[in-house]
Amino acid sequence: MSTKVSTHHKVFGLILIICCLFLGIRLNFHPLRFIILQKSFNSSCLQWNPIDQRLYETYNCSDRIQINSFIWTYNGTGLMKYIQWIITRRLGNIIITQLNNDCHIIQQNYFSSNSTNKTFVLIYIMSLSANLTNESSCSIMINQMARINLRYMNQIYFKRKSILATLLFQQLDSIKENINRTYNLNISMEDNITKAIYTTKYFPNFFTSIPSIKWIVIDAEDLIKTNLSDCEKILTNFISLLGLSNSSLDLKNIIEYDSHQFLEDSTWWDQSNVIENIYNISIPSRSLNFTYSNDFYYLHGDRSFTQYLYENRQCYNDGIFAQMQSETITNRNSTDQPNRCLLKSFDCAFSDLYSLQDREQLYQQSYPTPIKCGFTIPSIFDKIRNRYGRNHTCETIIYTCVTNCYDPLPQVRGDIHSSFCFVALLDTRTINAYKNLSLTNSSVRWDLIDLGVNATPFSVAAKSTETLKTIGQRLFPLAKWLIWLDGKGQINDIGELLKEVRAPVMSARHPIPGRNPASEVYPTIIHVSAKEMAFPQRLNNIVIDIDLQQKQYNRDGFYQRSNILNLTLYDIAIFIYRNNHPCIFRYSCGWHNEINYFSYRGQLSVYYPAVRLNLTDYLHFLPEKFYTTFRHRLVC
């Protein structure tokens, strides 16, 4: 008898929740069970707080909230990469409810778009082992929800075609809760698959048996596209299905800005066939010929591919959507050092880094917010992305930046594949010098982009070069490989190099053996002192930045950790990295932020974000046969 009464109370509680949401009544949801409600209610509306609070407050008003749509899904289906994007860009209000086998709430999170819009999307994450027998509390509650459904709302069922992949991704993502972290998926799945097959087949019957319900099934595998325009259509249609506004110019701009993150090459870490290949021990053999297809299987550095897959999923969860210019708050001032941004206003504005806390956001943020990664204000560098942002034929970009005639164009040896593109970012003076000296005549066709007379808007001219080196993924979002070459560099046999790489980040060895991050500081000061001797004030500012950086790195334990890991320095005149890998995107943004906030000398900070993000096993040295470096050679 007591069980029966408890079940009725659960049904009543669930109906009351839905009704109250439509009537604008405040509820205090308990994070553990559906049936726990306050005994008394206020006649007040729901006030959505900023995203970092995730709690309800009440205030007197006459507006009523509205549910746009319901999504039913399971962990591991791939839905959350789309929801995280919606939350990060504040495209709608979201409530995510995690249910256990009895449909009790395990966890419930609230995300606000921080707008006047009070409508929201309800997402229920079901268990694949849910008890859906006729007399179960879960079955009764879902049945009641289906029958009080209003006709204008979409009921969306988001799943994978592959039940095995769903279960495997669930297991992989649960590794973070395992202290030992074995990264082993080779276990029997038969019992789990049997339960999951029953749940996925039986659950939709609650809704499909009611003709008036708008029941929409989405298979994650069908959303993966190779074409950018097709991907943009998918995102637009998905927003429309959720009942969110899809007509504004802002949304169009956001989709165009972010759509590359959902292409097939960008979502390898969430594809069903990838994790099935791990489980079935059927990872495809590496091609004997140069190809981009499936290369991610072989770029896991000194760790296993399973671990690399897991870590890229975590990196995506930590955030890979970069702050857009429309999201930048204007007229900010430096808070930790009042004079810092007065001396380098463009530097601070370009990456929206006005304080040490701004720089720390990449490493400490716990909620989906855009990450700081340059380009947060309009600049001369926008013309590069405008030129290459939708270019899908340049799968490998070899690029450089030369200003003030500091070097000739880099040298390239070996076969040039049709997918290779060469881009030189130059100031007007350097372009003219190249033309006068016929330095543009070579077997390599360089796209010379004139950045104008003032191609070095940063406080130090060389900072343009160091900045663009670190954030090629922002300039060339559709490229698969990004190869940076200083003017003094030479690269050989690019196709063979990319066929042999075993890590997503590669660079040349420092010419002085044994040089490490700590020992590089003093020689750097000596070098810049000689270079900037004629400009004492600028030299003083540079040394202050280096000193500030050294003290911070000591506090962070970076030098000590680098010594333990035996990290010896790169020669970053040649720097290669794989685009569309979430961990590498975050590493590159972190490196950019170090260069922007502290010293522009990239050698000092190249390892810092890798150490902070625990990614050093994915940074390797280039074999010496693939490169040569020379001394700098002025051309005018």
N, C-alpha and C positions, 0 to 999 in steps of 0.2 A: 504493500500500500504506500509506504513512504517513497518508494522509487517512482511510482506512478504520479504521486503528487508533485515530486521534484521535477518530473518531465513536463507536466502542465505548467509549472511555474517558469520553466525555461522557455516554453513556447510563448507564454504571455509576455515574458521579459523581452523576447526578440521582437514581437509585434509592437510592443510599446516603444522600443528603440526606433524602429522605422517610422512610426507615426509621429513621434516627438521630433524627429529630424525634419519632417515636413512642416510641422507646426511651429518650428523655431524654438523648441523647449531645450533648455540646457541639460546635458547629461554629463556626469562624471564617469567615464568608462574606466572600469578596473582592468588592469593589465592581465588578469588571470582568467576570468570567467565572464561569459555572456550575462549570467543571471544576476550579477551584482550591480544594482542600481541604487541611487540615492532614494530614500523613502519620500522625500519631498522635492518638488521641482519649482524653479522660478519661471515666470512668464517672461523670459528674456531671450534675445537672439544669441547666436554663437559668434563671438568675436575671434577671428583668426589672428593669432599672434605671429610675430616673425618666425622664420623657419627654424631658428636655433633654440626655440623654447618648446615647440610641439605640445603645448597645453592650451586648453580652453580657458577663456575668461568670459564673463558676462557683462552686458551693458544693456541699458534700456533702449529699445528701438522697435520699429514697427515692421522691419523687413523680415522676410521668411527665407530660410535657407532652402536649397534645392539640390537634389541628387541628379547629376548628369547621366551617370551610367554605373553599372556594376561590372567588375572583372573578376572572374573565378579562375584560379590558376593553382599551380603547385610550385614549390621551390625547384629551381633548376630548369625552368622552362625557357629562360632567356627573356622573359618579360621585363625584368628589372632594369636592363640596360636602357630600355625606352622610357621607363618611369623615372629613372634617375635623370635622364636628359630633360624630361618635362619639369621635374622638381628644380633642377639646377637653373634652368632658364625661366623659371617661375611662370610656366604656361598654364598652370591650373592648380587648384587645391586638391590634395590627395589624402585619403585615409587608408592606411595599409594595416590589415588585421591578419595576424597569423593564428591559425586554428590547429588544435591538436586532434587526435583521433575521435574525440567525443564532441568536437566543435566547440570546445572551450577556448577562450582567447589566451594564447601564450604571450603575445606581444601586440601592441597597437601603437602605431606612429602617425602623427599628424604633420602634414607639410603644407605650408601656406604660400600662395603666390604673392602675398602682401599687397593685394589690390582690393578694390572695392567689390570685386566679384565674390559672392558668397556661395556660388555653386561648387560642387566638388565631386570627385570620382571615388567610389568605394571599391577597394581591392581586397578580396578574400583569398588568402593563401591556404589552400586545403592540404590535408595530409593524404598521401597516396595510400595510406593504410586506414583511412577513415572508416569508422563503423557505420555502414549505410544499411544495415538490416532494418526491416520494417518497423520494429519497435524501439530502435535506438533513438536517443535524444538528438543525435546528429541528423538522422533521417527526418525526424519530425520537424526540426527547426528549418532545415533547408526546404522541405515541402511547404511549410507555412510561408517562408520568404518568397518562394516562387508564386504562391497563390495570391499574395497581396501586391504583387508586382504591378506597377502602372505601365500602361501600354506604350507611352512615349519614350521610355527608357530602354537603352540597349543592355542586354545581358550578354556579356562577352566571355567566351570560354577560350582562354589562351593556354596552349599546350604545345608539346613537341609531338611529331609523328612517332618518334622513337621513345618508347617508354624506358628502354635500357639507358639511353643517353640522359634522360631526366634523372634517373636514379643515380647514375654515375656522377653527374654534376652535383647532385645533392651530397653524395659522399665526399667528393673532392672539396666542396666548399666547407664541409664540416671539419676539415683538417685543422682549421684555426682553433678549434676547441680541443684538439688533441695535443697534449704537451709534447709527446714524442715526435709528432709530425713525420710519419713514415712515408707518406706520398705513395702509398701502395693501393692500387685498385684491383689487384688480382685476388678477388674473393668471390664466393658463390653468391649469385644474385637471384637464384631460382625462386625462393620463397617471396622475396620482395617483389619480383616481377609478377608473380601470380596474384598477389594482393593488389598491385598497381593496375593490372589489366582489369580486374573486377571493378575497381574504383572508377577508372577512366571510362569504362563502358556503361556502368550503371548510373553514375552521377548525372550525366546530361538528361536522363529520363525525367528527372524532377521538373525540368523546364520544357523539354520538347513535347511533353504530353499535354501542354497547355497551348492551344493554337494562337492565342493573342500575344504570347511572349515573343519579343524580338531576340531570338537566340542566334548569336553569331559566333562561329568557330574560327579561330585563327591558329594556324600551325606556324611555329617559329621558323621552320625551315623555308617556308614560302616567302618570308620577308627578306631573305638574303639576296641581294642583287649585286651585279658587277657594274652596272651602268648608273652613273650619278643621277641622271634624270629619273630613272625608274625608282631609285632610292628616295628621291625627294617626293615622288608621288606616294610611295608607301607611307612616309612620315606624315604627309598632309592628310591622307585618308585615315590614318590611325588617330590623329588629333580629332578629325571629324567624327569618327565612331565614338570617341570618348565624350562627345558633346561639348568639347572645348572650342573656342572661337578659332576659325581657320581662315579668316578673311582679311586680317590686318596685315599691313605692310611689315610691321615688326616681326610677325611670325614668318613671313616669306623670307625676310633677311636672315632670321635665325636658322631656318631650315637650310638655306643655301650655305650658310657659314658652317654648319655642323654635319651636313648630310654625309660627308666623306667618312665620318666616324662609324657609319653603319654599313659601309660597303663590305663585300665578301672578304677583301684583303684585310680590312680593319677589324673584323669580327671572328677571325680564325679561332680565337680563344673561347668562343661560345657556340661552336658548331657541333652538331650531333655526331657527324662522321669522325671528327677529330678524337673525341673521347672514346668512341667505340673502337677506333683503331688502337688506342692504348690498351683497352681492356682485352681486345682480341689478339694483341701482340701482332698487329698487321700494319705497322707504320710503313708507308711506302718507301722503297729504296731511293736513295738520292740519285738523281739523274746524272748520267755521265756527261751530258751536255748542259750548257748554261741555261737555266730557266728560273723564273720567279715562283713557279707553281710549287706549293708545299714546302718552300724553303724554311718556313718557321719551325718545322720538325727538327732542324739541325742547327738551330741558333741558341741552344740552351747553355752554352758556355761550359762551366765546370760543374753544373748541376744536371739532374735528370730532366727530361722533357716534361714529365708529369709535374715536377716542382715548378718548372718555368710556366707551365699552363696555369697552375694554381696561383702563382704570384702575379701573373698578368691579370687574372680575374680580380685579385685583390687590388691591384693598381687601378683598374677601371673603377672599382667601387670607391676608392679614395679620391677619384676625380681626374678627368682628362679633358673637360670642356674649359677652354681658355676664356678668360674675361674678354667680352666684346667691348668695343668703344662705346656703344650705347649704354653699357652697364657701368661705365666709369663715372665716379663722382668728381665733379670739377672743383677747382679752387681749394684743393687740399694743401696742407702745410706739413712740413716735417715736425714730428712730435717728440722724437727722442733726441734730435740734435737740431735746434732751430735754424742754424746757419747752413746746414748741409745742403738742402735743396735750393737755397738762394744762390749757391755757387754752381749748381748743376741742375737747373730747373728742368731741362729736357730729359735728362737721365731719369729723374724721379717720376716725371709724368709718363714717359714712354712705357714704363712697366708698373706704374701706380705703386711704387715702393717708397713710402714716406717714413717708414719706421721699421725697426727690427721686427716688430710683430707682423708687419706686412710680409716681410721676407720669410717669417716662420710659418705663415699660413699653409704653405705647401706640405709641411711636415706635421702639422698639428691639427689641421681641420678635421672635424668629426661629422660634419653634415654636408650634404651636397651643395657646394657653392662653386662658382667659377674660380679657376686657379689663375694666378698672375703669371703671365708668360709673354710679356712684351706686347707691342701694338695696341696698347690701351688708349692711345690718342692718335688722331690722324698725323701722318708723317710722310716723308718722301719714300719710305720703304713700302708703303701700301701699294705702289704701282707694280711691285714685283708680284705680290699675291694676286692683284687684279689681272696680271698677265698670265699667270700660271695656275691660278686657283681651280680651273676646270680643265686643265690640260691632262689628258689621260694617256697620251702617247709617250710622254717622257717618263719612263718607269725608273730610270736611274738618272739623277740630276748630279752633274759634276759642276760645282760652282765656286766662285771666288769673289773677293772684293778688293779692289786696288784703288787707292786714292793718292793724290799728290805724287804721282809717278813713282811710287815706292818700289814697284817690281814690274817686270814684263808679265805677260800671261803665263800661267803654269804650263808645263810640258806634259804631254800625254803620249804614251807609246803603246803599240799593240792594236789589235782589231777593235774597230768601233762598231758596236751593234746599233741597229736602227732604233732601239729603245733608249739609247744614251743621248742626253742633251747636255750642252755645255753653256753655262750662263755666267757672264762676267758683269759684276755690279761695279760701276766706275763713276768717277766724277768727270766733268767735262774736260778738265785739263788733261787727265790721263787718256781719255779717248782720243783727243786731238794728237797727243804725243804718239800713241800707237799708230794712228793713221799716217802721220808724217814719217815715221820710221818703218812703215810697212810691217809692224809687229802683229797685224791681224791676219796676215797671209800664212796659213798653215793647213795641214791636212784636217785639222779639227775646226769645225764651224762653230765659233762662239757667238752666242746671242749677247751682243754688247748693249747693256741697259745703262743709259745715261741718267744718273741720279741728280744731275744738275751741278751748279757751281759749288753749292754747299752740301756735299754728300756726307759730311761729318758733323751732324748737329749736336753730338754728345760733347761733354766737357773736355774730353781728350779725343783727338782725331782717330787714334787707333781703336777706340772703343766701338766704332762702327763695324770694323772687321771682326772683332771679338764677339760682338753681339750677334751678327748675322751668322757666324759660325755655329752658334749654339742653338739657333731656332729655325733651322731650315725647314722643319716640319710645318711651321707656320707660313712659310713662304711658298712651299710646294706641297700642299696637302695630299695630292694624289700620287706623288712619287712613292716608289717602294724602297729605293735605296738613295741615300743622300751622301755625297762625297764632297767634303770640303778640301780645297787645295789653296794654300797660300801661293802667292806669286813665285816664291822661291822653291816650290815643290814640283816634283815629277812623279807621276803614277804610271805603272806599267801593267799591261794585260788585265784590264778591269774585269772582263768576262771571266777569266780564269780565277781571279781573286775572289769574285763573288760566288763562284762555284765551290771554292774551298773553305770559305769562312765558317767558323764554328761558334761565333758569338754575334750578338746584335750590335755591338759597339767595337770598333777597331781603330787603332791609331799607331803612329810610328813610335819607336823607342826614343827616349831622350838621348841626345848625342853623348852626354856624360853619364857613364854607367853608375848606378847606385844613387842617383839624385832622387830625393823623395820630397813630399810636400813640405816638410819642416825645413829641410836644408835648401830649398829653393828660395826662401824668403830673402835672405841676405844678398845672394847674387842678383836677384830681381831689383832690389833697391840700388845696387851698384850700377846695373844696366840703365835703369830709368834716370838715374842721376846724371850719367854721362850724356844721355839723349836729351834731357830737358834742362841742361845746365844754363841755357840762355833764357829760360823762363822760370825764375825762382819761385814765383807764387804758384804756378801750376805744379812745379816739382814738389813744393811743400804740401799741396793738397793730395797729390798722388801718394806721397810717403805717409801722410795721415791716414789715408784709406788702407794702406797695407798694414800699418800698425794696428788699426782698429780691427782689421780682419784677423791678424795673428792672435790678438788677445781673445777674440771671440772663439777662434778655433781651439785655442788652449783651454778655454772654459768648457767648450763642448767635448773635449777629449778627442778631437779629430786627429791630431798629430800622433797621440799615443795609439789610437786604434789603427792608423795607417801603418805604423811601425809593426804592430802585431800582425797585420795582414800582409806585411812585406810589399807594400805598394811602391813601385818605382815609377818615375814620371814618364808621361808621354811627351813626344814632340808634336804638339797639336797643330803644326803646319799642315798635317794631313790627318783628317778625322772623318771616319766613315760610320754611319749608323743606319739601322733598319727603321724605316717609318712604319707607322700603324701597329706598333707594339706598345700597349699602355704603359708598361714600366719604363720603357726607353723615352716615351713622351714626357713622363714625369721627371725622369732624370735630366733630360735636356732643359726643361723649364727650370728645374732647380739650379742647374749650372748657369743658365742665363741670369737668374735672380742674384746669384752670388756675384757675378761680374758686374751687374748693375748696382747692387747695394754697396759692395766693397771695391776692391781693386779691379780695374779692367783687365789685368793680366790673367788670362785664363789658365795659365799653368798652375797658379796658386790654388785654384778652386776646382779643377777638373774632376778630382776624386771626391770632393766633399759631399755632393748630393748622393753619389753612389754608396758612400759609407753610411750616410743618414738613412737611406732607403734600403740598405742591405742588398745592394745590387752589384757589388764589386766582382762577383764571379762571372758576370756577363760582359766585362770589359777586358778585351784581349789586345795583344800586340800584333801589328801587321808583320808578316814575314818580310824580311829585308829585300827579297827579290822583287817585291812589288812597288818599291818606292825609292826615290833619291831626293835629298834636299841640298840646296845650294845656299850661298850667301845672298842677302838682299842686294838688288842691282837697280839703282835709279835709272829711269829712262828719259828723264828731262830735268 
